[in-house]
Amino acid sequence: MNICDLAPEYIRAIQPYQPGKPISELAREMGLDDRAIIKLASNENPLGPSPLALKAMAQMLEGVSLYPDGSGFELKAALSKRYGISSDKIVLGNGSNDVLELAARVFLKPGASAVYSQHAFAVYPLVTQGVGASGIKVPALKYGHDLDAMLDAITPETRVVFIANPNNPTGTLLAAGDLLQFLQRVSPDVLVVLDEAYNEYLPDTAKADSITWLNRFPNLLITRTFSKAYGLAGIRVGFGLVNEEVAGLMNRVRQPFNVNSIGMVAAVAALGDVEFVKRSYALNWTGMMQVTTGLRRLSIEYIPSYGNFISFRLKRGKAGAIYQSLLRQGVIVRPIGIYEMPEHLRVTIGLESQNQKFLQSLEIALGESD
């Protein structure tokens, strides 16, 4: 017997998450100069990291021989001050993906189930399957979450519901009132994970006052990240906000040093760099107008997005060829067939020059595919 056959069947059946293609990989494959390649595949901040975070990281380098603070005291204190909640309601993660997995490890097991939407973040089914639980995928409504259908899909075995707002990869947004009504209707013995990774890209008028809901709903877990608007994707820092009892359970299964020292000091500094986040927001919405205007000019259908990315639909059977043509031209976008959207590609909003190169390259790719 092969030793791998001894692993649980639900582990052997997992299809690993495929991240966006790195610049170095494309440069090797196509023989391109990596300096001429633009990566618009992974929803990273084109401005890079906060300058204050860069300074904090540089100052921390001499201390990397020591283990980080396993409790994350300073970062929790900064988050506590920013969001007006006590530190014992905060769970730190190696990116918000780590927090999603912690929730699955605490509340899911073989025989239990989790509910999530079609076209929602691929990590939800992965963390569910990773602990042997069953996933209940609810058909999307106009590429977004159908909250009524998700509520109806909950069974007595359901322990977790995952909701992304805005949703990746479609960019759709649920209204705050609809979310609040869902929380009021869902059973209190079901953990509702509200994934707000792209919250900083929302205009204030579109943001749900979700953190104030924590006092009303002990079964609500809000996850956020420093990977997007804060520009710290490479150092992996995320966090969850939840009632202290649930946080205590999640911290029991959390690795003691899951967030590194450089990541924590960078996150504290980035949290205080309000002007950088404002610039990131402004650049994104200016770029969003640039890209959507270009897509309309090319007569390409797209899904209106509230994130820092947009998914667009191509003619049947053309997405693969368009993707390959863009790669040859040094532009990396993201195929999203794994999200049951084989005719779509997703592009991250970049700098003005990057957006322009994408649109020019897309026009060439469309001509090649005709």
FITOR-194240 format. One record per residue (C-alpha): chain; residue in three letters; residue number from 1; x, y, z. Coordinates in nm, 3 decimals, padded with zeros to 5 digits. Layout:
BEGIN
mol:type:seq:x:y:z
A:ala:NUM:X:Y:Z $
...
***
This chain:
BEGIN
mol:type:seq:x:y:z
A:met:1:00.000:00.000:00.000 $
A:asn:2:00.118:00.351:-00.085 $
A:ile:3:00.146:00.556:00.233 $
A:cys:4:-00.056:00.831:00.066 $
A:asp:5:-00.353:00.593:00.057 $
A:leu:6:-00.363:00.619:00.436 $
A:ala:7:-00.452:00.987:00.423 $
A:pro:8:-00.827:01.056:00.458 $
A:glu:9:-01.013:01.038:00.129 $
A:tyr:10:-01.139:01.394:00.170 $
A:ile:11:-00.777:01.515:00.184 $
A:arg:12:-00.673:01.317:-00.122 $
A:ala:13:-00.969:01.459:-00.315 $
A:ile:14:-00.872:01.824:-00.259 $
A:gln:15:-00.780:02.022:-00.569 $
A:pro:16:-00.512:02.266:-00.446 $
A:tyr:17:-00.575:02.638:-00.472 $
A:gln:18:-00.409:02.786:-00.780 $
A:pro:19:-00.278:03.139:-00.715 $
A:gly:20:-00.214:03.395:-00.986 $
A:lys:21:00.089:03.332:-01.205 $
A:pro:22:00.403:03.502:-01.066 $
A:ile:23:00.600:03.745:-01.281 $
A:ser:24:00.915:03.531:-01.253 $
A:glu:25:00.732:03.223:-01.383 $
A:leu:26:00.596:03.405:-01.688 $
A:ala:27:00.939:03.553:-01.760 $
A:arg:28:01.090:03.201:-01.763 $
A:glu:29:00.810:03.051:-01.971 $
A:met:30:00.794:03.321:-02.238 $
A:gly:31:01.151:03.448:-02.231 $
A:leu:32:01.029:03.795:-02.137 $
A:asp:33:01.204:04.069:-01.946 $
A:asp:34:01.039:04.060:-01.604 $
A:arg:35:01.061:04.439:-01.586 $
A:ala:36:00.824:04.464:-01.881 $
A:ile:37:00.563:04.230:-01.730 $
A:ile:38:00.262:04.362:-01.540 $
A:lys:39:00.080:04.137:-01.298 $
A:leu:40:-00.291:04.210:-01.267 $
A:ala:41:-00.395:03.868:-01.147 $
A:ser:42:-00.396:03.866:-00.767 $
A:asn:43:-00.573:04.184:-00.654 $
A:glu:44:-00.256:04.335:-00.512 $
A:asn:45:-00.217:04.707:-00.444 $
A:pro:46:-00.035:04.866:-00.741 $
A:leu:47:00.100:05.139:-00.512 $
A:gly:48:00.295:04.879:-00.316 $
A:pro:49:00.309:04.889:00.064 $
A:ser:50:00.248:05.183:00.290 $
A:pro:51:00.568:05.391:00.329 $
A:leu:52:00.519:05.384:00.705 $
A:ala:53:00.501:05.003:00.691 $
A:leu:54:00.824:04.987:00.489 $
A:lys:55:01.001:05.197:00.750 $
A:ala:56:00.868:04.983:01.035 $
A:met:57:00.977:04.662:00.860 $
A:ala:58:01.331:04.794:00.803 $
A:gln:59:01.364:04.883:01.170 $
A:met:60:01.248:04.535:01.271 $
A:leu:61:01.500:04.340:01.066 $
A:glu:62:01.762:04.326:01.340 $
A:gly:63:01.513:04.149:01.566 $
A:val:64:01.425:03.857:01.338 $
A:ser:65:01.646:03.616:01.533 $
A:leu:66:01.385:03.627:01.809 $
A:tyr:67:01.044:03.463:01.798 $
A:pro:68:00.754:03.702:01.750 $
A:asp:69:00.512:03.789:02.026 $
A:gly:70:00.278:03.491:02.006 $
A:ser:71:-00.009:03.692:02.150 $
A:gly:72:00.032:03.977:01.900 $
A:phe:73:-00.017:04.230:02.180 $
A:glu:74:00.083:04.546:01.991 $
A:leu:75:-00.115:04.464:01.678 $
A:lys:76:-00.421:04.366:01.879 $
A:ala:77:-00.393:04.691:02.074 $
A:ala:78:-00.382:04.891:01.750 $
A:leu:79:-00.680:04.702:01.609 $
A:ser:80:-00.867:04.740:01.937 $
A:lys:81:-00.817:05.116:01.927 $
A:arg:82:-00.914:05.143:01.559 $
A:tyr:83:-01.234:04.938:01.583 $
A:gly:84:-01.337:05.009:01.941 $
A:ile:85:-01.346:04.648:02.057 $
A:ser:86:-01.155:04.463:02.325 $
A:ser:87:-00.839:04.270:02.235 $
A:asp:88:-00.989:03.942:02.348 $
A:lys:89:-01.229:03.963:02.053 $
A:ile:90:-00.944:03.964:01.800 $
A:val:91:-00.786:03.661:01.632 $
A:leu:92:-00.472:03.715:01.425 $
A:gly:93:-00.396:03.511:01.117 $
A:asn:94:-00.135:03.446:00.852 $
A:gly:95:-00.356:03.639:00.614 $
A:ser:96:-00.734:03.624:00.649 $
A:asn:97:-00.723:03.280:00.480 $
A:asp:98:-00.566:03.151:00.801 $
A:val:99:-00.856:03.291:01.004 $
A:leu:100:-01.104:03.118:00.770 $
A:glu:101:-00.924:02.790:00.827 $
A:leu:102:-00.923:02.841:01.204 $
A:ala:103:-01.300:02.885:01.196 $
A:ala:104:-01.337:02.565:00.996 $
A:arg:105:-01.113:02.371:01.234 $
A:val:106:-01.312:02.486:01.537 $
A:phe:107:-01.667:02.439:01.407 $
A:leu:108:-01.653:02.184:01.125 $
A:lys:109:-01.586:01.811:01.123 $
A:pro:110:-01.699:01.502:00.930 $
A:gly:111:-02.077:01.495:00.935 $
A:ala:112:-02.108:01.875:00.964 $
A:ser:113:-02.165:02.112:00.674 $
A:ala:114:-02.084:02.464:00.560 $
A:val:115:-02.292:02.680:00.327 $
A:tyr:116:-02.138:02.914:00.069 $
A:ser:117:-02.235:03.069:-00.261 $
A:gln:118:-02.154:02.964:-00.613 $
A:his:119:-01.883:03.193:-00.756 $
A:ala:120:-01.760:03.277:-00.405 $
A:phe:121:-01.401:03.266:-00.280 $
A:ala:122:-01.240:02.928:-00.354 $
A:val:123:-01.095:02.896:-00.004 $
A:tyr:124:-01.439:02.833:00.152 $
A:pro:125:-01.484:02.487:-00.002 $
A:leu:126:-01.114:02.413:00.050 $
A:val:127:-01.117:02.471:00.427 $
A:thr:128:-01.448:02.285:00.452 $
A:gln:129:-01.319:01.981:00.269 $
A:gly:130:-00.990:01.999:00.456 $
A:val:131:-01.161:01.903:00.783 $
A:gly:132:-01.387:01.640:00.626 $
A:ala:133:-01.708:01.845:00.638 $
A:ser:134:-01.959:01.872:00.355 $
A:gly:135:-01.996:02.185:00.145 $
A:ile:136:-02.338:02.312:00.038 $
A:lys:137:-02.295:02.539:-00.264 $
A:val:138:-02.593:02.764:-00.326 $
A:pro:139:-02.658:02.890:-00.682 $
A:ala:140:-02.559:03.254:-00.726 $
A:leu:141:-02.805:03.534:-00.793 $
A:lys:142:-02.671:03.768:-01.063 $
A:tyr:143:-02.318:03.646:-00.982 $
A:gly:144:-02.366:03.730:-00.614 $
A:his:145:-02.496:03.575:-00.293 $
A:asp:146:-02.862:03.474:-00.276 $
A:leu:147:-02.910:03.516:00.099 $
A:asp:148:-03.263:03.378:00.104 $
A:ala:149:-03.151:03.063:-00.077 $
A:met:150:-02.848:03.032:00.150 $
A:leu:151:-03.074:03.052:00.454 $
A:asp:152:-03.298:02.781:00.309 $
A:ala:153:-02.993:02.563:00.240 $
A:ile:154:-02.894:02.546:00.607 $
A:thr:155:-02.955:02.202:00.756 $
A:pro:156:-02.942:02.079:01.117 $
A:glu:157:-02.582:01.974:01.044 $
A:thr:158:-02.474:02.318:00.920 $
A:arg:159:-02.226:02.487:01.149 $
A:val:160:-02.077:02.763:00.929 $
A:val:161:-02.200:03.000:00.656 $
A:phe:162:-01.938:03.186:00.452 $
A:ile:163:-02.030:03.524:00.300 $
A:ala:164:-01.785:03.743:00.104 $
A:asn:165:-01.873:04.111:00.085 $
A:pro:166:-01.759:04.234:-00.162 $
A:asn:167:-01.731:03.897:-00.327 $
A:asn:168:-01.422:03.769:-00.502 $
A:pro:169:-01.405:03.707:-00.800 $
A:thr:170:-01.731:03.874:-00.906 $
A:gly:171:-01.706:04.201:-00.710 $
A:thr:172:-02.074:04.195:-00.613 $
A:leu:173:-02.189:04.364:-00.293 $
A:leu:174:-02.470:04.282:-00.052 $
A:ala:175:-02.663:04.569:00.103 $
A:ala:176:-02.609:04.620:00.476 $
A:gly:177:-02.980:04.584:00.546 $
A:asp:178:-02.993:04.247:00.371 $
A:leu:179:-02.696:04.121:00.569 $
A:leu:180:-02.845:04.239:00.896 $
A:gln:181:-03.175:04.069:00.815 $
A:phe:182:-02.987:03.746:00.737 $
A:leu:183:-02.812:03.759:01.075 $
A:gln:184:-03.144:03.814:01.247 $
A:arg:185:-03.294:03.511:01.075 $
A:val:186:-03.010:03.261:01.091 $
A:ser:187:-02.993:03.018:01.383 $
A:pro:188:-02.759:03.136:01.662 $
A:asp:189:-02.586:02.795:01.654 $
A:val:190:-02.453:02.864:01.302 $
A:leu:191:-02.133:03.070:01.273 $
A:val:192:-02.167:03.339:01.006 $
A:val:193:-01.827:03.426:00.860 $
A:leu:194:-01.844:03.770:00.696 $
A:asp:195:-01.534:03.801:00.479 $
A:glu:196:-01.461:04.173:00.428 $
A:ala:197:-01.118:04.149:00.264 $
A:tyr:198:-01.200:04.434:00.024 $
A:asn:199:-01.381:04.657:00.272 $
A:glu:200:-01.134:04.946:00.236 $
A:tyr:201:-01.220:04.978:-00.133 $
A:leu:202:-01.584:05.056:-00.058 $
A:pro:203:-01.720:05.411:-00.047 $
A:asp:204:-01.841:05.498:00.302 $
A:thr:205:-02.201:05.498:00.183 $
A:ala:206:-02.173:05.133:00.078 $
A:lys:207:-02.005:04.999:00.391 $
A:ala:208:-02.201:04.793:00.640 $
A:asp:209:-02.154:04.894:01.004 $
A:ser:210:-02.072:04.530:01.064 $
A:ile:211:-01.843:04.570:01.364 $
A:thr:212:-02.127:04.714:01.572 $
A:trp:213:-02.320:04.393:01.501 $
A:leu:214:-02.072:04.188:01.702 $
A:asn:215:-02.241:04.286:02.028 $
A:arg:216:-02.578:04.163:01.895 $
A:phe:217:-02.466:03.842:01.726 $
A:pro:218:-02.225:03.615:01.915 $
A:asn:219:-02.224:03.389:01.607 $
A:leu:220:-02.074:03.656:01.377 $
A:leu:221:-01.708:03.640:01.272 $
A:ile:222:-01.574:03.927:01.059 $
A:thr:223:-01.250:03.864:00.870 $
A:arg:224:-01.027:04.134:00.722 $
A:thr:225:-00.678:04.155:00.578 $
A:phe:226:-00.375:04.377:00.529 $
A:ser:227:-00.307:04.216:00.190 $
A:lys:228:-00.527:04.440:-00.025 $
A:ala:229:-00.563:04.814:00.031 $
A:tyr:230:-00.275:04.819:00.282 $
A:gly:231:-00.040:04.663:00.026 $
A:leu:232:00.106:04.392:00.251 $
A:ala:233:00.012:04.075:00.061 $
A:gly:234:00.364:03.933:00.078 $
A:ile:235:00.392:03.929:00.456 $
A:arg:236:00.052:03.771:00.523 $
A:val:237:-00.138:03.943:00.803 $
A:gly:238:-00.511:03.912:00.857 $
A:phe:239:-00.746:03.918:01.152 $
A:gly:240:-01.085:03.812:01.273 $
A:leu:241:-01.326:04.001:01.498 $
A:val:242:-01.565:03.786:01.699 $
A:asn:243:-01.703:03.741:02.050 $
A:glu:244:-01.441:03.650:02.307 $
A:glu:245:-01.559:03.292:02.360 $
A:val:246:-01.530:03.205:01.993 $
A:ala:247:-01.197:03.390:01.975 $
A:gly:248:-01.075:03.180:02.266 $
A:leu:249:-01.162:02.859:02.081 $
A:met:250:-00.993:02.978:01.762 $
A:asn:251:-00.680:03.072:01.954 $
A:arg:252:-00.663:02.719:02.095 $
A:val:253:-00.601:02.577:01.747 $
A:arg:254:-00.403:02.876:01.615 $
A:gln:255:-00.031:02.819:01.576 $
A:pro:256:00.150:03.027:01.842 $
A:phe:257:00.366:03.219:01.591 $
A:asn:258:00.132:03.229:01.293 $
A:val:259:00.201:03.600:01.232 $
A:asn:260:00.567:03.697:01.206 $
A:ser:261:00.738:03.992:01.371 $
A:ile:262:00.791:04.191:01.051 $
A:gly:263:00.430:04.140:00.952 $
A:met:264:00.297:04.262:01.285 $
A:val:265:00.501:04.582:01.299 $
A:ala:266:00.416:04.653:00.935 $
A:ala:267:00.047:04.603:01.002 $
A:val:268:00.053:04.839:01.301 $
A:ala:269:00.225:05.106:01.093 $
A:ala:270:-00.004:05.053:00.793 $
A:leu:271:-00.311:05.079:01.012 $
A:gly:272:-00.200:05.427:01.107 $
A:asp:273:-00.124:05.535:00.750 $
A:val:274:-00.471:05.670:00.677 $
A:glu:275:-00.353:05.887:00.386 $
A:phe:276:-00.205:05.586:00.206 $
A:val:277:-00.534:05.398:00.225 $
A:lys:278:-00.715:05.706:00.093 $
A:arg:279:-00.473:05.720:-00.201 $
A:ser:280:-00.523:05.350:-00.266 $
A:tyr:281:-00.899:05.396:-00.267 $
A:ala:282:-00.886:05.695:-00.500 $
A:leu:283:-00.646:05.526:-00.741 $
A:asn:284:-00.864:05.218:-00.753 $
A:trp:285:-01.185:05.397:-00.840 $
A:thr:286:-01.015:05.615:-01.100 $
A:gly:287:-00.863:05.302:-01.248 $
A:met:288:-01.196:05.121:-01.233 $
A:met:289:-01.352:05.393:-01.448 $
A:gln:290:-01.060:05.371:-01.691 $
A:val:291:-01.089:04.993:-01.729 $
A:thr:292:-01.467:04.977:-01.752 $
A:thr:293:-01.469:05.256:-02.009 $
A:gly:294:-01.218:05.056:-02.210 $
A:leu:295:-01.417:04.735:-02.181 $
A:arg:296:-01.729:04.911:-02.303 $
A:arg:297:-01.535:05.053:-02.596 $
A:leu:298:-01.436:04.696:-02.685 $
A:ser:299:-01.799:04.581:-02.642 $
A:ile:300:-01.701:04.343:-02.362 $
A:glu:301:-01.954:04.252:-02.095 $
A:tyr:302:-01.833:04.288:-01.736 $
A:ile:303:-01.969:04.248:-01.383 $
A:pro:304:-01.984:04.583:-01.198 $
A:ser:305:-01.738:04.549:-00.912 $
A:tyr:306:-01.692:04.695:-00.563 $
A:gly:307:-01.344:04.547:-00.522 $
A:asn:308:-01.008:04.633:-00.675 $
A:phe:309:-01.068:04.400:-00.970 $
A:ile:310:-01.324:04.333:-01.238 $
A:ser:311:-01.438:04.015:-01.413 $
A:phe:312:-01.527:04.034:-01.781 $
A:arg:313:-01.691:03.787:-02.016 $
A:leu:314:-01.560:03.681:-02.353 $
A:lys:315:-01.716:03.495:-02.641 $
A:arg:316:-01.770:03.124:-02.582 $
A:gly:317:-01.446:02.931:-02.606 $
A:lys:318:-01.231:03.244:-02.636 $
A:ala:319:-01.119:03.302:-02.275 $
A:gly:320:-00.825:03.059:-02.290 $
A:ala:321:-00.688:03.203:-02.612 $
A:ile:322:-00.727:03.561:-02.489 $
A:tyr:323:-00.550:03.472:-02.165 $
A:gln:324:-00.257:03.315:-02.350 $
A:ser:325:-00.230:03.611:-02.584 $
A:leu:326:-00.217:03.849:-02.289 $
A:leu:327:00.059:03.638:-02.133 $
A:arg:328:00.263:03.654:-02.451 $
A:gln:329:00.229:04.032:-02.435 $
A:gly:330:00.350:04.037:-02.075 $
A:val:331:00.013:04.095:-01.907 $
A:ile:332:-00.095:03.852:-01.636 $
A:val:333:-00.467:03.834:-01.556 $
A:arg:334:-00.663:03.558:-01.386 $
A:pro:335:-00.868:03.281:-01.549 $
A:ile:336:-01.161:03.195:-01.322 $
A:gly:337:-01.283:02.866:-01.458 $
A:ile:338:-01.243:02.718:-01.109 $
A:tyr:339:-01.529:02.947:-01.008 $
A:glu:340:-01.757:02.795:-01.274 $
A:met:341:-01.697:03.102:-01.490 $
A:pro:342:-01.499:02.955:-01.782 $
A:glu:343:-01.584:03.240:-02.019 $
A:his:344:-01.461:03.507:-01.779 $
A:leu:345:-01.123:03.652:-01.693 $
A:arg:346:-01.053:03.870:-01.390 $
A:val:347:-00.820:04.169:-01.398 $
A:thr:348:-00.688:04.367:-01.103 $
A:ile:349:-00.707:04.745:-01.126 $
A:gly:350:-00.353:04.878:-01.162 $
A:leu:351:-00.176:05.206:-01.218 $
A:glu:352:-00.301:05.418:-01.508 $
A:ser:353:-00.017:05.298:-01.732 $
A:gln:354:-00.080:04.933:-01.639 $
A:asn:355:-00.451:04.964:-01.709 $
A:gln:356:-00.371:05.119:-02.045 $
A:lys:357:-00.131:04.839:-02.136 $
A:phe:358:-00.392:04.582:-02.036 $
A:leu:359:-00.658:04.742:-02.255 $
A:gln:360:-00.422:04.776:-02.551 $
A:ser:361:-00.308:04.415:-02.513 $
A:leu:362:-00.666:04.296:-02.477 $
A:glu:363:-00.761:04.471:-02.803 $
A:ile:364:-00.474:04.294:-02.979 $
A:ala:365:-00.575:03.960:-02.825 $
A:leu:366:-00.933:04.006:-02.941 $
A:gly:367:-00.811:04.070:-03.293 $
A:glu:368:-00.598:03.758:-03.286 $
A:ser:369:-00.891:03.543:-03.170 $
A:asp:370:-01.132:03.653:-03.444 $
***
